[in-house]
Amino acid sequence: MRKLLFLFICIVAFNDIQAQSESSIPPISGDNTVYNSGGIEVKPEFKGGLNKFYEYISKNYRTPEVPGLKGKLLISFVVEKDGSIADIKVLKDIGYGTAEEAIRLLKNCPKWTPAEQQGKKVRCSFMLPLNIQSAY
């Protein structure tokens, strides 16, 4: 049985990592542009809000059984127009399967409410930092 001492979950403000002003948002043209959430009119949201997303991660993330494992993962992904998660990328990994576990969770994640720009659903990038600490 896996023991989990502590899982810090921290969602960085949508615009902290990839800030982008509203004036630089391209116009809606029906294409597959991925918008940065920094200037988007309606940001993507996990159904139930960020607290529910924290709960989902806490309940489902399986921390590897590695003594002294501690560190931060940084994952980027796109919330699609239908609310699904795509284009998952690991930007920072601490090893031992931690990134693979985060990817597994995101692939199985319930759909989000998609972002909107000019009244239309759009694809939008999202950054997820996870602080991990093993109980071993």
Z-matrix of the N, CA and C atoms (Angstrom, degrees):
N
C 1 1.455
C 2 1.522 1 109.35
N 3 1.271 2 115.58 1 134.16
C 4 1.465 3 119.97 2 -179.53
C 5 1.517 4 109.62 3 -80.67
N 6 1.319 5 114.46 4 135.97
C 7 1.457 6 119.94 5 177.12
C 8 1.516 7 108.87 6 -105.37
N 9 1.271 8 114.32 7 138.26
C 10 1.460 9 119.68 8 -179.76
C 11 1.515 10 107.97 9 -124.84
N 12 1.328 11 116.28 10 109.83
C 13 1.458 12 120.17 11 178.89
C 14 1.508 13 110.41 12 -76.05
N 15 1.309 14 114.80 13 -48.70
C 16 1.451 15 116.06 14 -173.62
C 17 1.506 16 109.98 15 -160.17
N 18 1.263 17 117.02 16 130.72
C 19 1.466 18 121.20 17 175.89
C 20 1.517 19 107.09 18 -125.73
N 21 1.313 20 114.72 19 106.87
C 22 1.470 21 119.47 20 175.89
C 23 1.514 22 107.00 21 -82.69
N 24 1.284 23 115.38 22 130.49
C 25 1.452 24 119.20 23 175.47
C 26 1.510 25 107.41 24 -120.58
N 27 1.264 26 113.70 25 130.39
C 28 1.447 27 118.80 26 -173.51
C 29 1.514 28 108.86 27 -138.78
N 30 1.296 29 117.74 28 115.81
C 31 1.459 30 120.77 29 175.77
C 32 1.522 31 107.22 30 -97.46
N 33 1.305 32 116.25 31 120.53
C 34 1.457 33 121.23 32 178.10
C 35 1.513 34 107.89 33 -74.61
N 36 1.306 35 116.12 34 142.56
C 37 1.469 36 119.60 35 177.15
C 38 1.511 37 108.07 36 -51.06
N 39 1.315 38 115.53 37 140.24
C 40 1.449 39 121.32 38 -173.04
C 41 1.518 40 112.96 39 -50.65
N 42 1.293 41 117.72 40 -31.53
C 43 1.457 42 118.33 41 -175.10
C 44 1.515 43 114.13 42 -103.22
N 45 1.317 44 119.87 43 3.60
C 46 1.460 45 121.05 44 -178.18
C 47 1.517 46 112.53 45 -68.07
N 48 1.306 47 118.00 46 -40.05
C 49 1.451 48 120.69 47 -174.49
C 50 1.515 49 112.06 48 -90.74
N 51 1.318 50 116.40 49 -39.28
C 52 1.459 51 120.36 50 -178.46
C 53 1.516 52 109.73 51 -129.29
N 54 1.327 53 117.41 52 66.97
C 55 1.462 54 120.81 53 -178.84
C 56 1.520 55 110.28 54 -66.25
N 57 1.310 56 113.78 55 140.88
C 58 1.449 57 119.75 56 179.16
C 59 1.520 58 107.11 57 -150.91
N 60 1.311 59 117.78 58 131.48
C 61 1.456 60 120.24 59 -176.97
C 62 1.515 61 110.85 60 -79.02
N 63 1.347 62 115.43 61 155.50
C 64 1.451 63 120.27 62 179.85
C 65 1.509 64 111.97 63 -60.20
N 66 1.331 65 117.35 64 -31.52
C 67 1.460 66 119.54 65 -177.86
C 68 1.524 67 112.09 66 -68.11
N 69 1.335 68 117.67 67 -19.83
C 70 1.458 69 119.19 68 179.85
C 71 1.520 70 112.92 69 -95.53
N 72 1.326 71 117.44 70 2.02
C 73 1.457 72 120.93 71 177.26
C 74 1.529 73 108.05 72 -71.34
N 75 1.332 74 117.17 73 125.45
C 76 1.461 75 118.68 74 179.62
C 77 1.527 76 111.24 75 -70.17
N 78 1.314 77 117.26 76 155.15
C 79 1.462 78 119.89 77 179.50
C 80 1.535 79 111.18 78 -68.39
N 81 1.322 80 115.55 79 153.33
C 82 1.461 81 121.63 80 177.18
C 83 1.525 82 108.21 81 -70.79
N 84 1.307 83 115.96 82 127.58
C 85 1.460 84 118.49 83 179.80
C 86 1.522 85 111.58 84 -135.93
N 87 1.336 86 117.53 85 13.28
C 88 1.451 87 120.46 86 179.16
C 89 1.522 88 112.84 87 82.45
N 90 1.318 89 117.11 88 5.92
C 91 1.457 90 119.41 89 -179.20
C 92 1.527 91 110.76 90 -86.32
N 93 1.302 92 115.83 91 -170.24
C 94 1.458 93 121.29 92 -179.10
C 95 1.520 94 112.22 93 -105.82
N 96 1.314 95 117.65 94 33.91
C 97 1.456 96 122.21 95 177.78
C 98 1.520 97 109.84 96 -56.28
N 99 1.328 98 116.62 97 137.37
C 100 1.460 99 121.10 98 172.87
C 101 1.517 100 106.29 99 -97.87
N 102 1.313 101 115.92 100 115.53
C 103 1.458 102 122.03 101 -178.94
C 104 1.521 103 109.96 102 -84.88
N 105 1.309 104 114.90 103 146.89
C 106 1.446 105 121.37 104 172.77
C 107 1.518 106 106.34 105 -85.64
N 108 1.291 107 117.77 106 137.81
C 109 1.458 108 120.57 107 -174.73
C 110 1.523 109 113.65 108 -71.72
N 111 1.319 110 118.48 109 -10.00
C 112 1.459 111 121.23 110 -178.27
C 113 1.511 112 114.23 111 -58.72
N 114 1.305 113 119.01 112 -34.18
C 115 1.451 114 121.01 113 -177.24
C 116 1.515 115 113.72 114 -124.02
N 117 1.305 116 116.51 115 11.44
C 118 1.461 117 120.44 116 -177.50
C 119 1.537 118 109.77 117 -73.56
N 120 1.311 119 117.23 118 144.15
C 121 1.463 120 121.37 119 -177.20
C 122 1.535 121 112.50 120 -66.42
N 123 1.335 122 116.95 121 -48.74
C 124 1.467 123 121.83 122 178.20
C 125 1.521 124 107.10 123 -123.38
N 126 1.318 125 116.47 124 113.53
C 127 1.461 126 121.90 125 -176.76
C 128 1.531 127 111.27 126 -75.83
N 129 1.326 128 117.00 127 153.13
C 130 1.471 129 118.83 128 176.35
C 131 1.526 130 109.28 129 -66.27
N 132 1.320 131 115.54 130 150.18
C 133 1.462 132 119.21 131 -178.66
C 134 1.518 133 110.30 132 -144.94
N 135 1.318 134 114.94 133 136.87
C 136 1.457 135 121.16 134 172.92
C 137 1.521 136 106.79 135 -66.72
N 138 1.321 137 116.70 136 135.45
C 139 1.467 138 119.21 137 -178.90
C 140 1.525 139 109.89 138 -60.40
N 141 1.317 140 115.78 139 123.45
C 142 1.458 141 121.81 140 -175.96
C 143 1.516 142 112.18 141 100.14
N 144 1.323 143 116.87 142 -8.73
C 145 1.464 144 121.06 143 177.43
C 146 1.520 145 113.48 144 94.28
N 147 1.324 146 114.55 145 179.07
C 148 1.459 147 120.51 146 -176.84
C 149 1.526 148 112.83 147 -64.34
N 150 1.341 149 117.42 148 -33.76
C 151 1.464 150 118.83 149 178.36
C 152 1.522 151 111.30 150 -61.29
N 153 1.327 152 116.84 151 -38.30
C 154 1.467 153 120.47 152 177.51
C 155 1.529 154 110.59 153 -68.03
N 156 1.339 155 116.39 154 -35.40
C 157 1.458 156 119.49 155 177.06
C 158 1.528 157 110.06 156 -65.76
N 159 1.345 158 116.94 157 -43.81
C 160 1.468 159 121.22 158 176.05
C 161 1.529 160 109.74 159 -56.80
N 162 1.325 161 115.46 160 -43.91
C 163 1.460 162 120.80 161 -179.81
C 164 1.536 163 110.85 162 -62.35
N 165 1.322 164 116.60 163 -44.48
C 166 1.462 165 121.45 164 178.21
C 167 1.537 166 110.56 165 -57.94
N 168 1.329 167 116.60 166 -47.63
C 169 1.464 168 120.81 167 -179.97
C 170 1.528 169 109.94 168 -63.45
N 171 1.320 170 117.85 169 -49.05
C 172 1.469 171 122.01 170 -178.29
C 173 1.518 172 113.12 171 -57.54
N 174 1.321 173 115.65 172 -42.56
C 175 1.464 174 119.88 173 -177.10
C 176 1.523 175 113.10 174 -75.03
N 177 1.320 176 117.06 175 -26.89
C 178 1.457 177 119.55 176 -170.32
C 179 1.522 178 116.26 177 -111.95
N 180 1.332 179 118.51 178 -16.04
C 181 1.460 180 120.19 179 -179.25
C 182 1.527 181 109.43 180 -75.20
N 183 1.325 182 115.98 181 127.07
C 184 1.466 183 121.92 182 179.33
C 185 1.530 184 108.58 183 -103.75
N 186 1.312 185 115.45 184 104.14
C 187 1.460 186 120.91 185 -179.48
C 188 1.523 187 109.47 186 -71.00
N 189 1.332 188 117.97 187 130.69
C 190 1.470 189 120.59 188 177.85
C 191 1.533 190 111.36 189 -59.70
N 192 1.308 191 115.29 190 147.15
C 193 1.466 192 121.15 191 -179.81
C 194 1.524 193 109.78 192 -84.20
N 195 1.314 194 115.93 193 75.06
C 196 1.458 195 122.32 194 -177.84
C 197 1.527 196 107.93 195 -124.87
N 198 1.349 197 117.44 196 118.64
C 199 1.462 198 119.55 197 179.78
C 200 1.536 199 111.48 198 -57.67
N 201 1.326 200 115.35 199 132.66
C 202 1.453 201 121.16 200 175.71
C 203 1.517 202 115.81 201 73.77
N 204 1.326 203 117.86 202 8.22
C 205 1.467 204 120.54 203 -179.35
C 206 1.523 205 109.62 204 -65.07
N 207 1.321 206 115.01 205 124.48
C 208 1.460 207 120.32 206 -179.29
C 209 1.516 208 107.81 207 -157.41
N 210 1.322 209 116.51 208 136.28
C 211 1.448 210 119.31 209 177.57
C 212 1.508 211 112.34 210 165.43
N 213 1.338 212 114.39 211 -175.30
C 214 1.452 213 120.75 212 -175.98
C 215 1.519 214 110.48 213 -121.05
N 216 1.332 215 115.09 214 132.58
C 217 1.456 216 122.61 215 171.75
C 218 1.520 217 107.27 216 -99.52
N 219 1.314 218 116.37 217 148.85
C 220 1.454 219 120.60 218 172.48
C 221 1.519 220 106.90 219 -131.05
N 222 1.312 221 115.60 220 118.20
C 223 1.455 222 122.63 221 -175.76
C 224 1.537 223 108.41 222 -121.35
N 225 1.326 224 116.21 223 136.49
C 226 1.464 225 119.66 224 172.29
C 227 1.521 226 107.74 225 -115.14
N 228 1.319 227 115.02 226 151.00
C 229 1.457 228 119.91 227 176.62
C 230 1.518 229 109.15 228 -156.82
N 231 1.312 230 115.37 229 170.91
C 232 1.458 231 121.95 230 179.51
C 233 1.519 232 108.36 231 -115.51
N 234 1.327 233 115.08 232 131.78
C 235 1.464 234 120.21 233 171.40
C 236 1.525 235 105.21 234 -91.54
N 237 1.312 236 115.63 235 115.91
C 238 1.461 237 121.80 236 -176.03
C 239 1.529 238 111.64 237 -75.64
N 240 1.323 239 115.95 238 171.13
C 241 1.466 240 122.43 239 -179.22
C 242 1.524 241 112.27 240 -60.23
N 243 1.335 242 116.70 241 -27.44
C 244 1.471 243 120.63 242 179.15
C 245 1.529 244 112.38 243 -92.95
N 246 1.348 245 117.28 244 2.58
C 247 1.461 246 121.70 245 178.54
C 248 1.518 247 114.63 246 91.59
N 249 1.322 248 117.56 247 -5.02
C 250 1.462 249 120.32 248 178.76
C 251 1.530 250 110.05 249 -75.79
N 252 1.322 251 115.90 250 163.30
C 253 1.458 252 123.02 251 -179.52
C 254 1.525 253 108.38 252 -101.44
N 255 1.336 254 116.61 253 134.51
C 256 1.462 255 121.45 254 -179.31
C 257 1.527 256 109.61 255 -144.59
N 258 1.314 257 115.18 256 172.95
C 259 1.460 258 123.04 257 174.21
C 260 1.531 259 111.88 258 50.33
N 261 1.323 260 116.44 259 49.77
C 262 1.466 261 121.85 260 -179.68
C 263 1.520 262 108.94 261 -75.07
N 264 1.338 263 116.11 262 127.49
C 265 1.462 264 121.59 263 179.56
C 266 1.514 265 110.04 264 -131.39
N 267 1.325 266 115.95 265 136.24
C 268 1.452 267 121.74 266 175.94
C 269 1.524 268 107.16 267 -92.11
N 270 1.313 269 116.46 268 116.69
C 271 1.457 270 121.41 269 -179.80
C 272 1.520 271 111.95 270 -94.64
N 273 1.331 272 116.07 271 -27.96
C 274 1.465 273 121.44 272 176.89
C 275 1.518 274 107.61 273 -146.99
N 276 1.326 275 116.04 274 132.23
C 277 1.463 276 121.95 275 -176.02
C 278 1.516 277 109.13 276 -131.91
N 279 1.330 278 117.24 277 149.16
C 280 1.466 279 120.74 278 175.37
C 281 1.531 280 111.48 279 -107.89
N 282 1.324 281 116.26 280 1.64
C 283 1.462 282 120.24 281 175.99
C 284 1.515 283 113.36 282 86.42
N 285 1.328 284 114.88 283 -171.09
C 286 1.461 285 124.21 284 177.21
C 287 1.536 286 113.64 285 61.93
N 288 1.329 287 116.87 286 23.28
C 289 1.449 288 120.36 287 177.97
C 290 1.515 289 114.80 288 85.82
N 291 1.316 290 117.23 289 6.87
C 292 1.464 291 120.10 290 -177.96
C 293 1.530 292 111.79 291 -65.04
N 294 1.323 293 117.55 292 -41.87
C 295 1.468 294 120.66 293 -179.95
C 296 1.521 295 110.72 294 -68.19
N 297 1.319 296 117.03 295 -40.83
C 298 1.456 297 120.74 296 179.32
C 299 1.529 298 110.66 297 -60.84
N 300 1.325 299 115.98 298 -37.52
C 301 1.461 300 120.40 299 178.71
C 302 1.533 301 110.83 300 -67.95
N 303 1.313 302 117.42 301 -40.44
C 304 1.466 303 120.81 302 176.80
C 305 1.530 304 110.54 303 -63.88
N 306 1.318 305 116.60 304 -41.48
C 307 1.468 306 120.98 305 177.81
C 308 1.526 307 110.43 306 -62.58
N 309 1.325 308 116.67 307 -43.15
C 310 1.471 309 121.07 308 177.78
C 311 1.525 310 110.49 309 -57.68
N 312 1.322 311 116.43 310 -45.54
C 313 1.462 312 120.20 311 179.64
C 314 1.521 313 112.16 312 -61.83
N 315 1.321 314 116.14 313 -44.86
C 316 1.463 315 119.69 314 -178.41
C 317 1.525 316 111.79 315 -67.01
N 318 1.326 317 116.96 316 -37.38
C 319 1.468 318 119.68 317 178.02
C 320 1.524 319 111.76 318 -64.61
N 321 1.330 320 116.43 319 -29.81
C 322 1.464 321 121.28 320 -179.38
C 323 1.523 322 112.83 321 -97.92
N 324 1.290 323 116.80 322 4.24
C 325 1.456 324 123.32 323 -176.51
C 326 1.529 325 111.49 324 -65.37
N 327 1.327 326 117.21 325 138.85
C 328 1.474 327 118.77 326 173.34
C 329 1.523 328 109.86 327 -59.93
N 330 1.318 329 115.85 328 157.47
C 331 1.468 330 120.33 329 -179.15
C 332 1.528 331 111.27 330 -64.47
N 333 1.323 332 113.98 331 147.97
C 334 1.453 333 122.98 332 176.39
C 335 1.524 334 109.13 333 -94.97
N 336 1.321 335 115.29 334 168.78
C 337 1.455 336 120.93 335 167.10
C 338 1.524 337 104.67 336 -83.54
N 339 1.333 338 118.84 337 122.67
C 340 1.464 339 120.17 338 -174.75
C 341 1.529 340 113.35 339 -71.17
N 342 1.314 341 114.90 340 162.90
C 343 1.459 342 121.82 341 175.76
C 344 1.520 343 109.73 342 -71.50
N 345 1.331 344 115.14 343 159.76
C 346 1.463 345 120.13 344 176.45
C 347 1.519 346 109.69 345 -135.17
N 348 1.307 347 115.07 346 143.05
C 349 1.456 348 123.15 347 175.34
C 350 1.521 349 107.13 348 -138.82
N 351 1.308 350 116.83 349 127.89
C 352 1.468 351 122.79 350 -179.55
C 353 1.534 352 111.19 351 54.50
N 354 1.347 353 115.47 352 37.21
C 355 1.460 354 120.81 353 176.65
C 356 1.514 355 115.76 354 79.20
N 357 1.328 356 117.78 355 3.81
C 358 1.470 357 120.76 356 -179.31
C 359 1.525 358 110.34 357 -119.20
N 360 1.327 359 115.23 358 145.48
C 361 1.463 360 120.69 359 176.83
C 362 1.529 361 108.76 360 -68.02
N 363 1.339 362 115.46 361 136.34
C 364 1.459 363 120.73 362 -178.92
C 365 1.524 364 110.40 363 -135.87
N 366 1.316 365 115.32 364 160.96
C 367 1.467 366 122.28 365 174.20
C 368 1.522 367 107.49 366 -76.95
N 369 1.341 368 117.11 367 141.10
C 370 1.464 369 119.65 368 -175.58
C 371 1.530 370 110.40 369 -145.12
N 372 1.328 371 115.84 370 137.09
C 373 1.464 372 120.72 371 179.09
C 374 1.528 373 110.69 372 -79.07
N 375 1.323 374 115.24 373 155.21
C 376 1.462 375 122.49 374 -178.71
C 377 1.520 376 107.47 375 -146.91
N 378 1.326 377 117.67 376 142.18
C 379 1.467 378 122.77 377 176.44
C 380 1.524 379 108.65 378 -113.78
N 381 1.319 380 115.52 379 137.04
C 382 1.447 381 121.87 380 -179.71
C 383 1.529 382 110.33 381 -127.56
N 384 1.325 383 118.63 382 106.35
C 385 1.459 384 120.26 383 172.00
C 386 1.527 385 108.59 384 -91.48
N 387 1.307 386 116.90 385 136.45
C 388 1.467 387 122.54 386 177.33
C 389 1.513 388 108.88 387 -126.53
N 390 1.306 389 117.19 388 125.19
C 391 1.460 390 121.86 389 173.69
C 392 1.510 391 107.40 390 -96.18
N 393 1.323 392 115.85 391 124.81
C 394 1.463 393 122.42 392 -175.12
C 395 1.522 394 109.27 393 -115.56
N 396 1.348 395 115.25 394 138.71
C 397 1.456 396 120.20 395 173.10
C 398 1.518 397 107.93 396 -144.08
N 399 1.302 398 116.11 397 124.24
C 400 1.460 399 122.56 398 -177.62
C 401 1.530 400 110.63 399 -80.04
N 402 1.318 401 115.33 400 152.84
C 403 1.459 402 121.71 401 176.54
C 404 1.530 403 111.58 402 -84.34
N 405 1.325 404 116.78 403 -1.58
C 406 1.468 405 119.80 404 -175.54
C 407 1.496 406 112.44 405 -99.32
